[in-house]
Amino acid sequence: MIALLRRDLSLAVRAGGGFGLGVAFFLILCALVPFGVGPETSALQPIAAGILWLGALLACLLSLDRIFALDHEDGSLDLLATSPLPLEGAVAVKAVAHWITTGLPLIVAAPLFGILLHLPGAAIPSLLVSLLLGTPALSMLGAFGAAVTVGLRRGGLLLSLLVLPLYIPTLIFGTEMIRRGQDGGDTATPLLFLAGITAGVLALVPFAAAAALRVNLR
Amino acid sequence: MSIWEYANPVKFMRTSGAVLPWVVAGAAVCTVTGLAWGFLTPEDYRQGSTVKIVFLHVPAAMMAINVWVMMLVASLIWLIRRHHVSALAAKAAAPVGAVMTVIGLVTGAVWGQPMWGTWWEWDPRLTSFLILLLFYLGYIALWSAVEDPDSAADLTSVLCLVGSVFALLSRYAVLFWNQGLHQGASLSVQSGERMSAVYRYPLYLTMLGFGLLFLSLLLVRTRTEIRRRRLAALQAREMRA
């Protein structure tokens, strides 16, 4: 599993753009928002939490189809399926690799972009914690979507249609947590919900994703 | 005699063909009389004539949820026992469910405009119905995107299972996110909550009618799917010959 993780990470780094593109997309999105809604603090501050989460979510979505597509093309996915490592484990490792290459850079960059959007400093800790807890669920659900659509020729758009509704609960609790952090409210409830969703997703979705992969490899 | 006998397409076709006219007739009678009766009910003292939308709105919304549950059960049967009729029934049900969801949303909007003063409000119930519609669309899109019918049935079944969990999760997550305008249940078995009998009986009748309507559409569409599958099999045989 560790070897697979290392392989995926080095592939993502050496292929170029693995780390960079997601963050660049995130930056562009955050830079475009003020043009759309106006540069005033009063306009940006109430929506900053939502924009940051949406940006992270869309940046994550962009790179989802790469989780399995390249391995499916060159046949290494078939090798993975026949290897002694259970396919569920392989799926989980690939989701972790996706999270490290896209989720983690987003989390590091998010406070900076929060300042761009006039997010108050008091909300930064809850921004970091909510992204840290929420993005692994995004990667894992994305791996499920990628597993379902891996064999399809027009999979990209379908992937977004399938995955985005699954992101709704994470998005709700993530933004709610930042909003409460911003107002100085109690962040424990959304925090617990977010952690619960992520834990449940990490535990159960690999099975669904592996089942979908087995169908597609048949 | 067990229910699994109907997993045999020939047996299913014979039985459903015999039952279908009766179900269609029942659906027509219940829906038409229910709606006509509902139309002739007196006006509500607060809601005026808009109260009559309930006879379309509530049955459609009820079916929108029940169709998804039926698809979930059919998907489970397909995954566990691999009966093709079950997978085809789930496929046939999805567009009907999506249309029911749209009817629920549109009639709600038409009612909400004079009553709440807005076509749309990000109310938990409305929002979760919109999410349900998204799940239906994703499910239908996946069916049409996968070419091999067995793979399509497998993938959509897995999607239906995961989607059910998340549809339910979203249903309660949106409660947390926004407090609603939508009134609570007007009919509830547990709490004994009831609307006036004048509206209740026609509503029961339209609910029954929509249930039968769904059943007849489901049977027709499943029969079409089975025929389409047979046609494809015949064509494949001819290509080989």
Interface residues (C-beta under 8 A of the other chain):
Chain A: F144 V148 T149 G151 L152 R154 G155 L158 L161 L162 L164 P165 L166 I168 P169 I172 F173 E176 T189 P190 F193 I197 V205 A208 A211 A212 V215 N216 R218
Chain B: I131 L134 F135 L137 G138 A141 L142 A145 V146 S151 D154 L155 V158 L159 L161 V162 G163 F166 A167 L169 S170 A173 V174 F176 W177
